[in-house]
């Protein structure tokens, strides 16, 4: 993974043990992080489908894997609708 400039301002990077915390606690941290928007966008773009490691999926911007998948599906549907709407 390539470090991005916004990662320097990540709150979680300064919290010892954050990556081992419960997802709800991680998400609470994200709500107060100045780079939440950048992190969500990053999380939607990275591949996180580690087979057999459901509990180990990381939080990005306060969204867990299932939440990110829902956002991606909605985004893809909206893009498809826009594309199809532009053709008719
Ligand atoms: S939004 Fe959450 S996961 Fe993302 S950098 Fe901030 S604290 Fe870390």
Boltz pocket constraint, residues with backbone or C-beta under 6 A from the ligand:
constraints:
  - pocket:
      binder: B
      contacts: [[A, 9], [A, 10], [A, 11], [A, 12], [A, 13], [A, 26], [A, 29], [A, 30], [A, 31], [A, 33], [A, 34], [A, 35], [A, 36], [A, 39], [A, 40], [A, 59], [A, 60], [A, 61], [A, 62]]
      max_distance: 6.0
